[in-house]
Amino acid sequence: MAHVVGVGDMRLGGRPGEVFVAPHIGAGIAIALYDATANVAGILHFMLPASEANPHRAIDNPALFADTGIPAFLRAAMALGASRQHMRITMVGGARPVDATDFFAIGARNQATARRVLWDNLLSVDREHAGGTLTRTLRIDAGTGRAWVRCDGEESEL
């Protein structure tokens, strides 16, 4: 069963056969986690680095922002039994669109903020496919933790 994770969304589970897919990852970031011991997997797909841009929106939907979404995602995973010492983290996205001046460097800021928030939560990125100018799709198998990224028509395992 495939679960689509849109922008500003997070999904977690762990049943064999469950697959989580985050399509159309541009300047935003998709963070996938997998804990083999607890059999927990999922994806968070956030759009912006800091909730200070819109604190009211962050209250309604913390998954839109790295600084509120990542902690919420980790708490939800731990509520399902995951532990920091067993989590494997994958980060995908942070692109800079070719036709944009990217004055605010959202993709790069998203990457930096994600790394900082993960570090603050005693985690680091194990696998990544980030930066550049292309949109990506991330897929993770909840039963095995195997992750794939599709970019420019090619799919590769991370």
Phi, psi and omega in degrees: 000129181261135177245119179275132181247104181278180178295135181074032184224158172214144180221141178223152176185200180184012179286139174304137181093345176286137177228135177252134184229127174246103180271164172057049178272113179253250178288338176291178181231139169251125176252121175253143174231153178214130175236105183292327182293317181268353183056054178236134178215160176174178180223140168246133178237101180257162187252322187230155183286316191236132181289345178299341177297327180200079185302325180293321179292326178295326177293317180290323182213086181298338182291351177287338189236145180298314188289340176252327183289316182297311177300321178296319179297314180295318178299318180295320179294318180291330176295335177270359177111354179293154177228149182304320184292343180250354182287135172250126187251133176239135179236129181225137175123212180074030183284160173245113181302139183299320186270011182247145176286338178050048180308323183270355179049050184301315181302312180293320178294322177299315179299311182298316180293319179300315179299317181296314182294320176297315179301316178300337179258019176064034179231158174222167181279127179268323182223144179206154174215090190221162179085199180072202185235001187257148174283147183229166170232134178248139178225134177228136178272119184292335182279334185237341185081000178294137182232144179229149174236137175250126183213127178056039176082355180250138177247135178221150178280141178267000000 
